[in-house]
Amino acid sequence: MKNNSVLIVGCGDLGIRTGLDLYAEGWEVHGLRRNPDALPGEFTAHRGDYTQPGELDFAHDLRPGFVIASCNPVERSEAGYRLGFLGGARNILSSFGDHRPRRILFVSSTRVQAGAGGARVDVNSRLASEVPLACAIIEADQAMLQSPHAVTVVRFAGIYGNPRGRLLSRIRRGELCEPSPGRWSNRIHREDCAGFLTHLMKSDEAGRAIEPVYIGVDDRPELQFEVESWLAREMGVPLGKAQADPATASGKRCINRLLHASGYRLRYPDYKSGYRAVLEADPAE
């Protein structure tokens, strides 16, 4: 198979968006998911469950140039996270035999980054290994990074961009989070998730250096209550006069220095530009 080919494992919304971007630039795109009928016609579809041993064995003969692995928990429990992330990572790694893709991009989460009280964190900050759900993702990250393959882990923050998502639906009902105690939040638009993955693959193909780990987040961490209040005003939802206090807020603020150093330029550098695009695309929502 030619080098500008990609196998997207766990090809959901993010994988489809990334794959369509790559296809438009001449890449050969293969997608694996349990329901391959949901994949676009531009993709070569493969039916399979990456959590089950043997269902990725075709990848050895396929010999893709690149792999994007987007794992998810099979249920919201420690066992579900371990099966989805760690089990998935191990099955993916064991499927290639003697083949070495040019690079595997493993989609991870900023959930693994420890931090409280508004602390600013990056890829060198402490990991939340004491949190069971985060620990399952950390182990999957490490399994990937310690493998003989060339791997880059991308830890995305909260992905948004669906105009019919839960947050916008909740705000439309006038149900905002409590202003106190406040909570810092980090996010990235789904178009930037796809754009950054595409950018990393093209950079690698061009011979530019790629880091082993990135944090995928926009430029502006913000208090969740401030985000929701701003959205409510944009959507014409009545608001009270409550305000969040940054001094007492919990949570972390993620830093995207390496994302910028890679040469990628965010389409939506903050939540206001991103959510405006979402609301304009579906004003009825």
Phi and psi in degrees as a GROMACS rama.xvg file:
@    title "Ramachandran Plot"
@    xaxis  label "Phi"
@    yaxis  label "Psi"
@TYPE xy
-65.2571  157.899  LYS-2
-67.084  -33.6735  ASN-3
-87.1235  54.8568  ASN-4
-122.243  150.941  SER-5
-140.323  137.881  VAL-6
-106.103  121.52  LEU-7
-105.104  111.052  ILE-8
-94.6221  128.727  VAL-9
75.3279  54.4887  GLY-10
-85.8992  79.3267  CYS-11
-94.3969  -146.888  GLY-12
-58.2221  -47.6606  ASP-13
-64.3884  -44.3064  LEU-14
-63.2505  -40.338  GLY-15
-64.1687  -44.8766  ILE-16
-62.1606  -43.8822  ARG-17
-65.4688  -43.9363  THR-18
-61.9707  -40.3526  GLY-19
-66.4971  -37.3572  LEU-20
-60.6374  -44.5262  ASP-21
-68.8598  -41.581  LEU-22
-59.4933  -39.8809  TYR-23
-63.4225  -20.5952  ALA-24
-103.511  14.4662  GLU-25
95.5918  9.27564  GLY-26
-81.0018  152.756  TRP-27
-91.6768  121.957  GLU-28
-117.614  126.562  VAL-29
-116.773  136.598  HIS-30
-126.808  136.581  GLY-31
-116.827  129.089  LEU-32
-158.538  165.92  ARG-33
-67.4491  -29.9875  ARG-34
-117.015  83.1161  ASN-35
-68.1393  -14.7121  PRO-36
-63.5017  -19.0332  ASP-37
-81.6344  -4.86643  ALA-38
-82.9675  149.006  LEU-39
-64.0004  156.756  PRO-40
-64.8106  -20.1858  GLY-41
-70.6475  -19.2175  GLU-42
-91.0667  151.696  PHE-43
-86.6961  116.523  THR-44
-92.1878  141.456  ALA-45
-130.62  131.64  HIS-46
-89.3847  131.569  ARG-47
175.267  161.59  GLY-48
-118.856  110.116  ASP-49
-66.031  -12.842  TYR-50
-82.237  -9.47204  THR-51
-103.952  124.793  GLN-52
-56.0924  139.95  PRO-53
91.873  -18.0311  GLY-54
-80.8943  -3.48452  GLU-55
-113.127  11.137  LEU-56
-60.2779  -25.5655  ASP-57
-62.4464  -20.3952  PHE-58
-64.4938  -28.1896  ALA-59
-63.1955  -45.7784  HIS-60
-74.8941  -28.6448  ASP-61
-66.6823  -40.1353  LEU-62
52.8562  59.8318  ARG-63
-68.9995  151.183  PRO-64
-69.9514  -40.9867  GLY-65
-132.906  158.253  PHE-66
-134.13  133.914  VAL-67
-112.444  122.017  ILE-68
-112.452  114.949  ALA-69
-119.005  91.722  SER-70
-91.6235  156.133  CYS-71
-141.56  156.746  ASN-72
-67.3174  143.967  PRO-73
-78.5317  -20.4742  VAL-74
-160.033  163.459  GLU-75
-86.8786  70.3636  ARG-76
-147.941  165.672  SER-77
-59.3951  -43.2859  GLU-78
-63.5143  -39.3807  ALA-79
-65.5512  -37.5803  GLY-80
-69.2517  -41.1194  TYR-81
-65.4591  -41.3851  ARG-82
-67.8345  -44.8249  LEU-83
-68.3513  -46.0672  GLY-84
-89.0451  -60.9922  PHE-85
-70.5464  -45.6309  LEU-86
-60.9542  -42.8  GLY-87
-61.9136  -45.1781  GLY-88
-60.3356  -44.3461  ALA-89
-64.8038  -41.3034  ARG-90
-65.0534  -40.3363  ASN-91
-62.6334  -46.7614  ILE-92
-63.7911  -33.4767  LEU-93
-82.781  -5.16518  SER-94
-85.5302  -14.6822  SER-95
-92.2826  -12.1944  PHE-96
58.8963  -126.303  GLY-97
-86.0111  -1.28879  ASP-98
-80.1254  138.982  HIS-99
-120.84  102.355  ARG-100
-56.2379  153.542  PRO-101
-56.8717  -40.4091  ARG-102
-160.936  144.605  ARG-103
-106.708  125.26  ILE-104
-99.5858  117.969  LEU-105
-105.392  117.467  PHE-106
-81.0106  116.985  VAL-107
-119.387  -159.802  SER-108
-143.202  146.132  SER-109
-69.8933  -4.08175  THR-110
-54.7113  -28.6644  ARG-111
-74.3013  -16.8438  VAL-112
-84.1043  124.129  GLN-113
-77.0887  158.114  ALA-114
159.053  143.485  GLY-115
-149.722  163.116  ALA-116
64.4928  26.3763  GLY-117
80.4304  14.9305  GLY-118
-58.6962  141.27  ALA-119
-89.2542  127.028  ARG-120
-125.892  148.818  VAL-121
-135.039  -168.283  ASP-122
-66.5718  -15.9996  VAL-123
-93.6142  -2.0127  ASN-124
-76.1354  165.551  SER-125
-62.6522  144.92  ARG-126
-94.5656  152.478  LEU-127
-85.9401  59.1615  ALA-128
-69.6947  -13.2099  SER-129
-84.308  -7.2595  GLU-130
-97.8394  117.453  VAL-131
-55.2196  -45.0362  PRO-132
-67.2355  -40.355  LEU-133
-65.571  -37.0459  ALA-134
-60.7778  -38.1215  CYS-135
-62.713  -38.9053  ALA-136
-72.1739  -39.9284  ILE-137
-58.3118  -44.0282  ILE-138
-63.9841  -36.5905  GLU-139
-66.5112  -44.3365  ALA-140
-55.126  -47.7243  ASP-141
-67.2348  -38.223  GLN-142
-59.2428  -41.1398  ALA-143
-66.1972  -50.6252  MET-144
-67.6407  -28.4972  LEU-145
-90.816  0.939282  GLN-146
-77.3574  167.285  SER-147
-75.3218  -1.36589  PRO-148
-85.4999  158.168  HIS-149
-78.3232  115.392  ALA-150
-129.799  140.195  VAL-151
-125.271  128.114  THR-152
-98.1057  128.362  VAL-153
-115.703  113.041  VAL-154
-94.19  97.8742  ARG-155
-82.3756  144.38  PHE-156
-81.0706  -165.803  ALA-157
-58.2944  120.095  GLY-158
-89.283  127.747  ILE-159
-129.528  173.519  TYR-160
137.761  -10.103  GLY-161
-83.141  116.324  ASN-162
-65.1388  -14.9201  PRO-163
-109.503  22.602  ARG-164
-70.1745  168.386  GLY-165
-64.2325  -38.2322  ARG-166
-62.444  -49.802  LEU-167
-64.9769  -36.0562  LEU-168
-64.4664  -40.1742  SER-169
-67.3683  -42.2  ARG-170
-67.5215  -36.5119  ILE-171
-58.9812  -31.3311  ARG-172
-82.451  0.162913  ARG-173
79.7648  19.0697  GLY-174
-102.043  90.5335  GLU-175
-96.3867  156.112  LEU-176
-66.9935  162.26  CYS-177
-71.4868  138.733  GLU-178
-71.0923  -25.6358  PRO-179
-136.945  132.562  SER-180
-74.0684  143.04  PRO-181
-72.5094  165.135  GLY-182
-143.155  125.27  ARG-183
-70.8137  143.248  TRP-184
-133.969  151.16  SER-185
-129.276  146.617  ASN-186
-155.573  169.161  ARG-187
-154.83  137.585  ILE-188
-68.8222  144.389  HIS-189
-61.5145  -28.9914  ARG-190
-67.9652  -32.5372  GLU-191
-75.5634  -30.4558  ASP-192
-59.6151  -52.0623  CYS-193
-63.1645  -41.7325  ALA-194
-63.0154  -39.3999  GLY-195
-71.1254  -41.5223  PHE-196
-60.6796  -44.0251  LEU-197
-61.6591  -42.6987  THR-198
-60.4792  -43.5844  HIS-199
-64.1535  -41.1737  LEU-200
-64.8849  -44.3501  MET-201
-67.0729  -35.9383  LYS-202
-65.2062  -43.8847  SER-203
-62.6424  -45.9813  ASP-204
-59.8779  -32.274  GLU-205
-82.6187  -2.21624  ALA-206
89.5352  9.4752  GLY-207
-81.01  150.675  ARG-208
-68.5543  138.567  ALA-209
-121.775  134.364  ILE-210
-73.3609  155.541  GLU-211
-72.6027  -27.0085  PRO-212
-141.216  135.939  VAL-213
-128.65  152.376  TYR-214
-101.969  121.819  ILE-215
-98.2502  99.5878  GLY-216
-153.608  156.614  VAL-217
-80.2582  -172.061  ASP-218
-84.9593  -5.4231  ASP-219
-135.528  87.3575  ARG-220
-60.5003  147.774  PRO-221
-149.922  154.21  GLU-222
-62.9459  133.82  LEU-223
-59.3219  -38.0426  GLN-224
-64.2446  -35.7461  PHE-225
-66.688  -40.1289  GLU-226
-61.1581  -47.9084  VAL-227
-68.6149  -35.8081  GLU-228
-65.2255  -42.8924  SER-229
-62.1723  -44.0125  TRP-230
-61.8391  -41.5515  LEU-231
-60.0465  -43.0417  ALA-232
-63.8841  -42.9218  ARG-233
-62.1726  -32.0778  GLU-234
-95.0826  0.908086  MET-235
74.0837  26.3551  GLY-236
-91.1356  128.544  VAL-237
-59.4767  142.153  PRO-238
-127.605  154.19  LEU-239
-85.4824  -161.273  GLY-240
-111.202  12.8695  LYS-241
-66.3684  150.053  ALA-242
-135.543  149.24  GLN-243
-88.9874  149.194  ALA-244
-106.171  111.465  ASP-245
-59.8418  -28.9363  PRO-246
-65.3845  -25.3269  ALA-247
-111.118  9.58607  THR-248
-77.1682  145.866  ALA-249
-94.5513  177.172  SER-250
90.9041  -179.566  GLY-251
-121.219  163.887  LYS-252
-119.709  116.296  ARG-253
-86.1416  141.365  CYS-254
-106.614  133.845  ILE-255
-109.706  33.2045  ASN-256
-55.9422  -44.4517  ARG-257
-68.9285  -32.5832  LEU-258
-58.8945  -47.9596  LEU-259
-66.7003  -39.1407  HIS-260
-63.1868  -23.9699  ALA-261
-71.2606  -14.4313  SER-262
99.2171  -1.97649  GLY-263
-77.0869  140.634  TYR-264
-116.047  120.138  ARG-265
-63.2409  133.801  LEU-266
-71.2427  -34.7221  ARG-267
-129.21  90.6217  TYR-268
-73.8647  -11.2551  PRO-269
-149.353  170.127  ASP-270
-67.1417  -28.5593  TYR-271
-67.2992  -47.8554  LYS-272
-65.0083  -38.227  SER-273
-69.2845  -47.3213  GLY-274
-71.6859  -29.1735  TYR-275
-60.8047  -42.0693  ARG-276
-63.9666  -38.3496  ALA-277
-64.1125  -47.5234  VAL-278
-67.8684  -35.7979  LEU-279
-69.3257  -31.5084  GLU-280
-72.0413  -25.0765  ALA-281
-143.994  68.3973  ASP-282
-60.0607  -26.3924  PRO-283
-66.0853  -25.7122  ALA-284
